[in-house]
Structure formats: structure tokens, C-alpha cells
Amino acid sequence: MVVGGLLLVLFIGRWLQTEFNTAKLELNKDIFEQFIDAKTRLTDTLIAKNLIQPILDDTAGFKIETYAKKGVNSDGDSVQIITSTAFGDTAPNLIEVKGLPHGVEQESFNIEFSTDSSDILFQSVKMFITEVNKNETKRGFFTEIITAEDTTQLQSFFSANLANNNISVKPVWVAGRAEKMFPPPMFYYESHILQSPYGVEIQEYNGYLIKALLPEIIFSLLLIGVITLAFIFSYRNIRNQMRLAVLKDDLISNISHELKTPVATVKVAIEALQHMNPQQQQEKMTNYLGMAAQEISRLDLLVNKVMNSILLDNGKQVFQSEPIVLKNIIDEAILGMQMQVQQKGGVIQFLPGNVEGNIVGDSLHIKGVIFNLIENCLKYSNEQPQINIQLAEEKGKIIVTIADNGPGIPEAYTQKIFEKFFRVPSGNKHNIKGYGLGLYYAAQVMQQSGGSISVANNLTKGCTFTLVFPQA
């Protein structure tokens, strides 16, 4: 399970890395397009400022003259040339508009200023620029009309493009970079339309990429969180199942160990009775029968605890609610445990006061709760047990307290003793008294009766169990 979780986390990490690299390539493509667009806008601006506007401002207008091509490769074709007095003596051969088919005669005409003619002029000049860029010998013409301050316009156009496309990165402009880099940096873009190389390097783009991948990151974190919670839940569930399995194994082992004593006692008593003369050994037979009956009662109590716990776990109704007098229930429980108390040389003191304790509940199971608590007091006492039972009434509640002089319960286990199969550790598991069902059964009965059970250690020694019932 751990290996599977780690592999899934590695897969998610690899997926995020792939998404990041893809987004990085897309960002590089977008920024490059914005840089090319900024260069184009700068070129158009420079053409309009340094070429088109002087022609349009010339009062003499401009002319498109047709010249025949000469040379071996001309094939008799002709070209059209834009000329204007705005450029002085440099007017001829200024801008080549287009070639004419063979046989067209040379002609010359003037074009007055108009919107259509300015558009034709602008397109013609751009065609000329294209031809200039193809011919290194004519490159000097275009670079001469570009001035150093035009870099500001390139920066402005590029920054505006980034802002319009919501690309929040940091451009750092670099002029005259001398070193030749191959391959060039991924986020470096350079322009050669100016007099010297001028480029921009993009920095601090990781934040933009992370922001762009935020949905994927959130989804990945949620997925990892769900996987982690599922792993924790599964681990705790498996651990609890293993713990429960160990407790059940201990319970079975402990029950088997304790069953041997009453079974062996009953077996010995029956074998002895079989060889006795009822007329001559009547008193001894009575003692053996009492011993067998007591051991059978112990077996019956164990079976009842197990069966009632199973019924409660399955949600089956095992309670028959009826009006009962709690004082009488306690008297009956004390009477049933009197022989065991005497065998251990102990004393049970019951102080009911003037309280009858009228409640609604199942008399059989509530008596079983009192019986279990008294039995625990006897079981865990290492000396002569002293058990004090009190009955009180307070604010519509009937309260029963059962205190002993035993060793008490460690504070770490005062809440755990009401859990199923739990027993306070004491070394050898066969020396751990009880089956881990008595107090669990008591807690279930009190819950079904609408009451509660709690335990607290006494100041000197021993502990006190408190039962609280709603008054009828």
C-alpha cells in the first residue's frame, strides 16, 4: 500500500512536470509572437515616419515611373519606380514597386495625394523593404533611417502586447550582446532591424507558469490529500482489526483457561457424588452439590455476558423496559454475591438512605450491571474486600455509587475499561482477570437505559463506579 501510494505521488509529480514544460513551451511561443508583432509595428512606424510621411508632405507629390530592365537576365521586362522631390537627387531608383510584363512601354505620370494613393504608397514601400532585406548591398539604406531612440518604441510595443495578453513576466532589455549562443537562451529574443543587435530576455516567468497551472496543482494536492487520508484510514482500520484480533485471541485463550476450573470442579463433584451413600454422607453431598451449583452459576454468567454482548453488537433488542425499584435490585444482587464475599472474608455495606430509586428499565440487565461491579470489586481485591454501595437522588436523577478498597485503575485506562475486550494489563495474559466484557456490557446496558456509567480513583486506594439513571 505504501509503495502504491509513493508510485502514485511520483506519477502525479511527473505529470505536473510535463504540464509545466508544456506550458513553458507555449509561453515561449506566445512571447515570441508578441515580440515579432512588436518588431512589425516598429517597422511600420519607421516606414510611415521616415519614408511615407516625407513623401506625403511633399507639395509636388510623387511619381511612379516605368523603366525598362536591361541586362542578360532582364528578358525585356520593366519595373516601376516611385520618385519624389522630397528625397532630392536620390529620388531615382528609390522604391521598386513591381515588374511589368514584357512589351509594356515606358511611361511616367504624377499621382496626387489621396487616401487610396497613400495606402498604395505604404504597401509599395513595404515591398521595397522586403527586397532591401534580401539584398545585403542595399541594407545600409534602411539602417540609415533608423535612429537610436527607436528602441524605446520597440520596448513600448512589446510591453503593450504582453499586457494585452495578460502575460505577467519581467522583460530585461539587452543592447549589443556580443557573445554568440547556440542554442540561444529559451526566453531571449533579438531584433536586427536596428543599427546594432537589440534583444530582450524574459525573467521571473516561473510565477506566471505556476499561476497558469494552479488548477492542475490544486487538483493534484486534493488527489494526494485524498490518497493520504485513505491511506491513514486504511492503516488505522487494519491496525484496529489486528488489535481486535489479538484481543479476541486473548479472550478465547483466557476464557478457555478459566473454564477449566469450574468444569474440573463440577466433574470432580459429580464423580464424588457417584461414589457416596446418600444416607450416610448427606452433609458432604450437600456441600459438593453447592460447589457444583456455584461453578455452574459462574459458567452461566460467562455465557450470558458473551451472548448479550453479541446481541447488543448486532443491534437486537434485549431489554424489556418496566418500572422497577432500584433499591430492591441492589438488595437482590448483594444477596446473590454474599457467599463469594464471605469466602474472601469481605464486607458489603449498602446505604440506601430514604431513596427507593424508582426508574424504568430492564430489571434483569440492571441487576447484571450491579452484579458485575460487585464481582469486579471482589476479583481485583488483594486483601479483605470492603464494598460500599450508596443510593442517592439528585435533580431528577438516581445515583448509585459502588466503592472498593482495591488497587484502583491507572488513569491511562479509566476511559478504555468500557471498551469491548479491554483488560488492564498485568503481565502474564492468564493473570489478567476478567474477559473484557463485563464493563462493556455494563456501559451498553446503561446507555440503553438512558443513563451513564463512570469511574474515578479514590483519594486513598480503590476506585468508585458511578451509575446515573433518569428518575421515573
N, C-alpha and C positions, 0 to 999 in steps of 0.2 A: 504494500500500500504506500509506504514511504517512497519507494523507488518510482512507482507510478506517478505520485504527486510531483516529485522532483522532475521527472521527464516532461510532465505537462507544463510545469513552470518554465523549463528550458525551451519548450516549443513556443510558448507564449512570448518569451523573451526574443527568440529568433524571429518570430512573426513581426514583433514590434520593430526589430532592427531592419527587417526587409521593408516594412512600411516607411520607416524613417529614410532609408536610402532612396526609395522610390519618390518620396516627397521631395527629397533633396534634388534629385534629377529634374523633377517637374519645376521646382523653384528656379533652378539654373536656367532651364529653358524659358520660363516666363521673364526672368530678369534680362536674359539675352535679347528677347524680343522687344522689351521696353527700351533697351539700350540702342538697338537698331532703329527703332521708331524715333528715338531722340536724335540720333545722327541724321535721319532723313529729314526731320523737322528743321534741324540746324542747317542742313544743305539747302533746303527750300528757302529758309530765311536769308541765307547768304546770297543765294541766286537773286531773290527778289530785291535785296538791299543793294548789292554791288553790281548787278548786271541789268535786271529788268527795270528797276526804278530810274537809273540814269537815262535809259532809252526812252521810257515813258515821259520823263521830264523834259526831253529834248523837243524844243518847239518845231524843229524841222522834221520830226517824226523819224521813221526808219524805213528802210527799203529791203525788199527781198529780191536779190539779183541772181540770175541764172548764168552759170558759166559752164562751158564745155570742158569735159575732162580730157586731158592729154596724157599720152604715155602708151606703153605697150599693152598694159592691162586695163586700159580705160574702156575699150570697145566702143568708143564714140559716145559714152553716156555723159550726162551733165549733172551738175549739182546746183542747189540753191543756197545762197549766202545772205544772211541778214547783215546789213550795214547801217550805221547810224553816225551822224556827226558828233554824237555825244562822246565817242571814243577818239575823235581826231583822226590822225593819219593811220591809226591801227584798225580803221573800220573794215577794209577788205579782208577777206578770209577770217572774219571774226567768228561767225557761227554757221556751221553747216546744218541745213535743215533736213534735206533729203535728196536722194538721187533721182534724176528724171530718166525716163526711157530713152533709148537711142532714137535720134531723129527730131527731138523737140528743139526748136530754135531758141537761141538765147534772147531773153527779154529782161527788161528792167522796169519796175513800177514802184510807186510810193504807196504806203498804207497809213491812213490817218488813224489816230488813237480811238479805240472803242473797247468795250468790254470783251467782245469776241476776239478782237485782234490781240489784246493783252494776254488772253488765255493761250492763243496760238503762239505768241511770243514766248510765254513761260514754258510751254511744252517743248518748243524748239530749243530753248536754252538748255533744258534738262537733257535732251537728246545729245546736245553738244557736249555736256559734261560727261555723259556716258562714253562718248568717243574719246574725250581727253583722258579719262581714266584708263582706257585701253592702250593709250599711246604714251609711253614714258617720256618721249621727246617734247610733248606738249604739256606735261604736268606742271611745269613752272608757271604757266598762265593762271591756272586756278589757285595755286597756293599763294600767288601774289595778291589776290583779292581777299584772302583770309587774314584777319588780324588777331592778335593775341587775346584781346578781350572777348573773343567769341567763345572761349572756354566757359565763361560764365553762363552763356545761353545753353550750352550743352548740359551743364550741371542742372540748370533750372528745368529744362525739358525732361531730363531723366528723373529728377526728384518728383516732378509733377506726375509723370507716368507711374512711378511707384506708389504715390499717394492715391491716385485714382483707382489703382488696382488693389489697394489695401495691403500692400507688401511692406511690412514694417521691419526694415533692415537698416543697417548703417553703411552708407557708401563712403569710401575713403578714396579721394582722387589722387592720382599719381601722374606727375609730368616727367617726360623724358626718361622713362625706365630704360636703362642701358642693357641689363643682362637679358639674355635670350633663354627663355624657359621652355623646355619641351619634356613632357607635355606641359602646357601652360596651367596656371592655377585654375581650379574649377570655377571659382567665383571672381575671375578677373576678366574685364572686357576693355579692349583698347581700340581707339579711333586713330586713323591715319589721314583724315581729311584736313587736319591742322598742319601747321608748319613743322611740328615735332610730335612724336607719339604722345598721346594723352589718353590715359585709361582710368578705370575705376575698379577698386577692389571692394567686394562686399564682405562686411564683418557682422558679427552678432546675429547670425541668421538661425542659430540653434533654437533660440527662444521662439522665433516665428514658426519654425517647424514643429516644435513641441506643442505650441498653441493650436496649430493646424491638426495635429494628431491627438488632440485632447479627447475626443470621443472614443478613439481606439484605446487610449491609455486608461480612461475611466472604465471602459468595458473589461479590459484586461485585469485591472485591480479588483473589480467586482467579481470576476471569474475566479481570480486567485483567492479572494476572500471567501467566496462560497466553497471553494475546494478545501480551504483551510478549516472552515467551520465544519464541513462534512467529515474531514479527517479527524478533527478533535472529537466530534460527536461519535464517530465510529470507534475511535480509540477508547473513549470513556465507556461506551456501550460494551465493547469487548472486555475491557478491564472489569466492569461490573459483573458481566456474565462469568468471567473467570473467578472473580471473588465469590459470587453466589455459588458457583460450582464447588469451590473449596469449602464454603460454609455448609453446603448440603452434604458433602462427603464427610465433614467433621460431625455433622448432626447424625448421619446414619451410623458412623463409627461409634459416636458417643451413646446413641440410643441402644445399639447392639450391645455395647459394653454394659450399660445399666440394666438392660433386660435380663442379662444373665443372672443377676442377683435374685430378683423376685421369682423368676422361673425356677431357678435352682431351689429356692426356699420352698415354693409350693410343691415341687417334685419331692423334696425330702419329707415335707409334712405329710403328703399323701402316702408315700411309701411307709412312713412310720405308722400312720393310721391303719394301714392294711394289716399290720402285724400286732395291733393292740387288741386287748379284750375290753369291749365296751363296758362291761360290768365292773371290772377290777381297775381300769385305768381311765375312768370317766373324766377326772380333772385334767389329766395330761392330754387327753384327746381334745378337750375344750380349748386348752392353750394352743395346741397345734392348729386347730381349726381357726382360732383367732389370728394366728400368724399368717395362715394361708389367705384368709379373708382380707387382711391388711395389704398383703402383697398383690392380691387381685385388684384391690382398690387403686393401688399405685399404677398397675398396668392399665386399668380403665381410664385413669386420669391422663396418662400419656396418650392413649388412643384418642380421647376426646379433644385434647389440645391439637393434635395433628389434624383430625377431621374438621374441627371448627375453623382452623386456620385455612385449610383448603377451601371450605365453603365461603369464607369471607373473601379470599382472593378471587374467587370466581363470581363474586357479586351476588351470591344467592342469599335469600332472606332466611336467617337462622334465629331471629328474635321474635318473640311474641310479647308485645307491649301490654302491660296491665298495671293497675295501681298496686303498689307494694309499699310496705313499711320497712325502711332500711334498717331500723334497729333490730327487727326480728331476723332479717337476712344475716346480719353480723353475728347475732347470737347463735344461729344455726351453723355458720362457718366455724366459729370458735369451738362449738361442741364437737364438730367433725374432726378438728385438729387437736383436740385435747389430749388424746393418747400419745400422739407424736411429741407434743410439748412436754408431757410428763417423762417420756423416755429420755429426753435430752436434759431433764431437770430444769426446765424453763417455766416462765410465768407469763400469762396473758392478762392484761388489765384493760377492761373496757369501761370507759366513762361516757355514757350517752347523755348525761345531764337531763334536761327536761325535753329533749328533742326526740320526736318519734321518727322523723325523716320520711315524710310521705313524698314519694316520687312515682314516676311512670317508667317502667322498663321491664326487662325480662328477668325474673327472679332467679332462674337457673344460671344464666350467664353472669349476672352481677354477683351472685354467690360464688361463682367460679373465680371472679376477679379477686374478691376478698380472700378466698381460699389460696390463690396463687401468691398473693402478697404475704400472707402469714407463713406459707411454706418457704418462700424465699428468705424470710427473717430467720427461720429455723435452719435452713440449709447453709447459709453463709455465716452463721454464728460459730465462733471457735470456743466459746465458753457458754455458761448458762444463759440462754436467751431470755431477754426481758422485752416483751412486746406491749406497747401502749397504744390503745385504739381510742380515739375520741370522735364524738359526733357533735356537730355544731350547725347552727343555722345563721346565715348572714345575707341580707339583701336579696331575699328570694332564692338563695342557693343553699343546698345542703352539702356540707363539707365533712369528709371523712379523712382523718389523718391516722396513719399507721407508722409508728416509730419503733426502731430496734436499737440494740447496742452492739451491732456487728461492726465490721471493719470499714463500712461506708463504701462509696463508689468514687473512683478517681474522677476529677472534674472533666477530664477529657472525654469521659464515656457517659456522662449524665444524660446526654441527648441521644446517644446511639443505642442505649439499652432497650429502647422501644422499637428498634428495627428488627425485622424478621431474621432469625438465626443468629443474631449477635449475642455473644457472650463475652464478659470481661475477661481478658487474657490472664492466665495464672500459671504459665509454664507448660507442663505436660497437658495435652489436649484431653486426656482421660481424667485429669484432675479438675478440668473446668466444669463446674457444676451447672446442671440445667441443660435445656435443649435449645435455648434461644427462641422459644415460642411463647412462654408464659407471659412475659411483659408485652410482647407484640399482640398477643390475644387480648390482654387487658386493655391496651390502647385502642384496639378495634372495638371492643365492647363499649368503652366509654364514649367513643366517637358516635357509635350507633345510638347510644342513649342520650345524645345531646350534651354530654358533659366533657370532662377533660381529666387527664392524669399527669402528674409531675412529680419530680423527686428532688430533694435537696439534702446535702450532708448536714448533720448536726454539728454544733459547736465543739462538743467533746468527742464523741465517737458515734458510729452508726449513722443511719440516714432516715428520712421521713418521706413516705409517699403520701401525696395529697390527691384525693378524689373529689371532684366538684360535680354535683348533679343539679339540674334545674328542679326547683320545688314544684310539686304538683298543685 
